[in-house]
Amino acid sequence: MEITPSLLALQLVTGIALGAVYALLAIGLSLIFGMLTVVNFAHGAFFMVGAFIGLYFMGLTGNFWFSLVLTPLVVGVLGLVTERFLVRPLYGRGIDYPLLLTFGLSWVLIEAMRVMFGIEGIPSSTPPELRGAVDLGIGFFPKYRLFLIFATAVVVLALWLFLEKTRYGLIVRAGSRDGEICKVLGIDIARVWLVVFGIGTAIAGLSGVLAAPTRAVNPEMGIHVLAESFVVTVVGGMGSLPGAVLAGLLVGIVFSLTSLFAPDLAELSIFVLMAVVLLLRPQGFFGKAGLMS
């Protein structure tokens, strides 16, 4: 196959679309870690649950937009319950306890989806209004993948406005730097943690419903996604939201371009990228040195 400039450009845009999903996943993971210092091993499972719930609502109502709004709310509520009754009692006991708990929770959610929807999962398809392709001048590109890029940009902008321009966002940022000072000032830090965990899981659920038309939806899909999202989070810097966005796009582009030149090495390429970044900058692009110590 001849590699033309147009083909390279299209593959680059494909990588950006793929990276948009990676970025969304890593944003939720980084938000929770940056605020709560909890490594949420159930993040991929929340993504998977979002994909299943999204397809269920689409099948029930026939409306993709309804599903796109309702699914993150449902998964976010699941996250609220998880934080309040499972994760919160483990605060202060070290990073290992929440990690092991969320790892176990991920398998509980996987088994629950197997029971509800079967081992093979359920079929997915692109919403009718987003089918087809758009001529970008360099070639035709799927409408839905352009929508993924747009949707990610909207979520990133909304989260930035929330964190930078609202009173509650300022409290979240302050709590991520020094939770004890916030307690002294009379801020209910437990409620802040609850909201942050809920937002992080809601974003994971949104990522799932957005990715469903482009992936095979089955109970194990979250396992693979978890590995990818951790690569992005580590490359960007644990707890860094700008790092999550930049690293997500970079990982998507690297995967996409490697798929063009050496398809068999595409999966390996993102882990090679992570290894190179860790060698040159162990804390990632925007992470803080010694954060895990």
N, C-alpha and C positions, 0 to 999 in steps of 0.2 A: 504494500500500500504506500502510495506517495504521500509524504508529509508536506502539505502546502501551508503557507502562512494563514489562509482562511481556516484550515482544519485546526491549526495550533490555537488560533484565536477562539474558535468555538469550544475547543477543549478547555481553554482557560476559563471561559464563562461557565462551562459545566463544572469546573472545579470550584468556582465561586458559589454556585448554587449548592453544591455538596457541602462546601465549607460553611454555608449559612446554617445548615442543620447542625453541623458540628459546633458552631459558635453558640447556637441556642442551648444545646445540651450543656456545654461547658459553662455558660453563664449561670445556669441554675446550680450546677455543682460548685462553682467558684463562690457564688453568693452565699450558699450555706456554709462552706468551709471558711470563707473570709469573716463571717459574722460569728458562727458558732464553734469554729474549729472542729467540725464534725466531718469526717470523710464518709460521705453517704454512698455506701455500696449498693443501696437499693435504687439509685438514680436511674440506672438502665431499666429496672423493673417498672418504675413509674412511667418511663418513656413507653415501654411495651403496653402497660395498662392504658395509657392515653391513646395509643394506636387502636387497641381493641374497642375501647369505649367510643372513640370517634367513629369507627366503622359501624358499631352497633347503632349509634344515634343516626348516622346517615341512612342505614337500612330501615330504621324505624320511621324517620321523617322524610327521607329523600332530599334533605336540605344540608348541603355541605357547610354553609355559613352558620347555621344553627349549631351544628356539631362543633365547629371551630370555636365558638364562644362558650358553649356549655361544657365541653370536655375539660379544658383547663380548670374550670371551677370545681368539677367533680374530683379531679385528681388533686387539686389544691386542698380540698376538704380532707381527702385521704391523708395528705401530708400533715395537715393540722392535727389530726387524730394521732398520727404516728409520732409527731414531736411531743405532744402533750402527755401521752400515756406510755410511750415506749422509750423515746430518746431522753426526755427531760430527767427522769430518775437517774440517768447515768452521767449527768454533767459533773465534772470535778473528779471523776474516777480515772482519768487518762483517756487518750485518744483511741486506745484499743477496744474499749467496751462498746462505744457506739458503732465502731467499724464492724465488729463481730455481730452486733445486733442487726444492723442494716443488711449485712451479708445474709444472715438467716432470713430476714424479712423478704429479701429478693426472691428466695426460693419458695417461700410461702405464696407470694404473689404469682410466681410462675405456675405453681401447682394449681392455684385457684383459677387461672385462665385456662389451663388444660382441662379442668373439670367443666368449666362453663362453655368453652368454645371448641374443645377438642385439641388433640395433639398437633394436627395439621394446620390449625388456625383457620382464618376465614379469608376469602379472596378480597382484593381491593382493586379499585380502579380510579382513574382521574375524574374529578367532577366534570360533568358535561360542559359547563361554561368555561372551563380552563383547559379543554382539550385543543389539540392542534398546535401549530407552530407559528412563530413570528419571524419575518425576514429582518435580520439585524444588519444587512448589508454585507456581512461576511459569510452568510449562510442562514439557514432556518434553524430556529432554536425553540424547544418546547415552551408553550405558554406557562405551563405549571411550574417549571423550574425558574422562570423569571418571577413568578408569583412568590416562590420560596425566598428569593433574594429580597423582594419588596417586603414581605411579611417579617423577615428577620430584622430588616432596617427599622421597621415600625416598632417592633418589640424593644430593640436596643435603645431607640430614641425615647420611648415611653419609660423604660427603666431608668435611663439617665435623668430624665426630667423629674421622676419620682425621687431619686436619690439626691439630686442637686438642688431642686427648686421647691420641695415640700418640707414642712416641719418634721413630718415623720421620717422622711428620707434622711434629714440631718441627724435625727436621733439614731437611725440605723447606722450611719457612718460613724457617729461618735461611739456607739456601742461596740463597733468592730475594732475600735482603737483601744478603748478602755471601759469595759463593762462595769468595773467597780466604781469608777467616778460617776457613771450614769446612775448607779444605785444611790450613791451619796446625794446626788442632785434630785432624788425623788422620782426618777424615771423607772417605770415598771419594765425592767429589762427582760423579764420572762415573757411578757407579752410581745416585746420586740422580736425575741428569738422565735416565738410561735409564728408571727407574721412572716418573718424571713424564710423559715422552713416551708411555710405554705406557698409563698411566692416561688421559691426554688423548685418545688415539686410541680406547681402549676405550669411553670415554663417547661419542665420535662414532659408533662402531659401534652402541652401545646406542640412541642417538638414531635411527639409521637403521632398526633393526628395529622400534622403537616407532612411527615415523612411517610405515612401509610401508603399513599398512592405510588410511591417510588420504591418501596421495599416489600419483601415477603413478610406478611404479618403472621407471626406465630409466637408461641410462648417463650421461645428461646432467643428471640430477636434482641432482647435487652442485654443479653450476655455479651454479644459482639459489640453492641453500641456502648456498653460501659467501658470496655477496653479502649475504644476510640475516643470517648469523651475524657478519659483520664489522660490519654496522650495529649490531647488538646490543652487540658487544664495544666498539666506539668510543663508543657512547652510555653504556654502563656504566663505561667507563674501562679502557684496555688493562691487562691483568694483574689486574684486580679481580674476585674471585669473587662478592662481594655485589653488585657493580655488574652482573655478567652476569645474575644472577637477576632483579634489579629491572628492568633494561633489557629483558630477554627478555619479561617479563610486560607491560611498558609497550608494547613494539612490537607484541606480539600483540593487545593491547586496541585500540591505535590502528588497526591493520590491520582488525580485526573490525568496529569501529564505522564506519570509513570505508566498508567494504564494504556496510554497511546504508544509509548516506545517499548515497554516491557511489561505486558499485562500480568505475567506470572509473579512479578516482583511488586505489584501495586500495594498489596497488604503489608509487605515487609517495609516498603519505603517510608511509611509514616513512623514506624518504630526506629528506623535508621535516623530519621529527622530528629526524633526525640533524643536519641543517644548523642547525636552531634550537638544539639542545643545544651544538653546536660553537661557535656564535656567542656563546652566553651563558657556556659553561664548556668551553673547548677541550680540557681533559683528560678530559672525561666526568664522570659522577656521582661516582665514587670513584677516578678515576685520579690519577696524580701528574703535575704540570706538568713539562714538559721530558723526559718519559720516553723519547721517541724521539730525543732530541738526542745 
